[in-house]
């Protein structure tokens, strides 16, 4: 069910941007309000977590043009046929938000 919701939300560029911004703002607000991070610290930590997780999520579900049998003339046969970058941006945002809240909750326990 969540997969179909993400696919529907990733239907357009603007809806994807809106979802990413809204979920990111909620995660940073939770980490700032509940765990005492500064806004700049919460944004910086979220930025790093988001980019690291994006590179972890990018290879999921990728099939190359050679595997699908639809190689575009002049392109690398190993290039992705359908990269689904909008969906991956939403998935990365969801996972990064959870990781940010967990990291912000652990900071006081570690004395940071």
C-alpha positions in Angstrom: 0.0 0.0 0.0 2.8 2.4 0.9 4.5 1.7 -2.4 1.4 2.7 -4.4 1.1 5.9 -2.3 4.7 6.8 -3.0 4.2 6.1 -6.8 1.2 8.4 -6.8 3.0 11.1 -5.0 5.9 10.9 -7.3 3.6 11.5 -10.3 4.9 15.1 -10.9 8.1 17.0 -10.2 6.2 19.6 -8.0 4.4 17.1 -5.9 7.6 15.3 -5.3 9.3 18.5 -4.2 6.4 19.4 -2.0 6.4 16.0 -0.2 10.2 16.1 0.3 10.1 19.6 1.7 7.1 18.9 4.0 8.4 15.6 5.4 11.9 17.1 5.8 10.5 20.1 7.7 8.5 17.9 10.0 11.6 15.7 10.8 13.8 18.7 11.5 11.1 20.4 13.6 10.7 17.2 15.7 14.5 16.9 16.2 14.7 20.6 17.1 11.7 20.7 19.4 11.9 17.4 21.1 15.7 16.9 21.4 17.1 20.4 21.6 19.0 20.6 18.4 19.5 24.0 16.9 17.8 24.5 13.6 21.1 24.9 11.7 22.4 21.7 13.3 19.2 19.8 12.5 19.3 21.0 8.9 23.0 20.1 8.5 22.6 16.7 10.0 19.5 16.0 7.9 21.3 17.1 4.8 24.2 14.7 5.4 21.9 11.8 6.3 19.7 12.4 3.2 22.6 12.4 0.7 24.2 9.3 2.2 20.9 7.5 2.1 20.2 8.6 -1.4 23.4 6.9 -2.6 22.3 3.8 -0.7 18.8 3.8 -2.2 19.8 4.6 -5.9 20.7 1.0 -6.9 17.4 -0.5 -5.7 15.1 -1.8 -8.4 17.3 -0.8 -11.3 17.3 -2.7 -14.5 19.8 -1.8 -17.3 18.9 -1.1 -20.8 20.6 -4.3 -21.9 18.4 -6.3 -19.4 15.2 -4.8 -20.7 16.3 -5.1 -24.4 15.7 -1.4 -25.1 19.2 0.1 -25.6 19.0 3.7 -26.8 21.4 4.2 -29.7 24.5 6.1 -28.4 24.0 5.4 -24.7 25.7 2.9 -22.4 23.9 -0.5 -22.4 24.4 -0.6 -18.6 22.5 2.7 -18.1 19.2 2.4 -16.2 16.1 1.9 -18.3 13.8 3.6 -15.7 15.7 5.2 -12.8 12.5 6.3 -10.9 14.4 9.2 -9.3 11.3 10.9 -7.9 10.2 7.8 -6.1 13.7 7.3 -4.7 13.7 10.9 -3.5 10.5 10.3 -1.5 11.8 7.0 -0.1 15.1 8.6 0.8 13.2 11.4 2.6 11.1 9.0 4.6 14.1 6.9 5.7 16.3 10.0 6.4 13.6 11.5 8.5 13.4 8.4 10.7 17.2 8.2 10.9 17.4 11.9 11.9 14.9 11.5 14.7 16.7 8.4 16.0 20.1 10.2 15.8 18.8 13.3 17.6 17.3 11.0 20.3 20.7 9.3 20.8 22.7 12.5 21.0 21.8 13.2 24.7 22.5 9.7 25.6 26.0 10.0 24.2 26.6 13.3 25.9 26.7 15.3 22.7 
